[in-house]
């Protein structure tokens, strides 16, 4: 089973884009702290949310806000500079607000809960 849950802060404002097939998707990055036995270190996760969930994230989140993301780890292996490089990311299945503020110390009010349909294209855009 491939599942990951991340709690952290957005490192940049979410970017809403549209694929060539017409599917909306949102790209963002989350920094999550962990302790390595001696000190706190941050791990950074590139995330992509599709359809209505991506639109909601782009609308209600901004850099510095806390978020919980649930999804699957994905990999994309490409050739770069004569060698193969693997890029890892998170395909977002669900998300939640955490109540943490953004860099200005305020968080926008969440929208009322609505069912969200998610279209996941076969090829992830990262």
Secondary structure, DSSP 8 states (H G I E B T S, - for coil): ---EEEEEEESS--EEEE-TTS-EEEEEEEEEEEE-SSSEEEEEEEEEEEHHHHHHHHHH--TT-EEEEEEEEEEEEEEETTEEEEEEEEEEEEEEE-----TTS----------------SS---
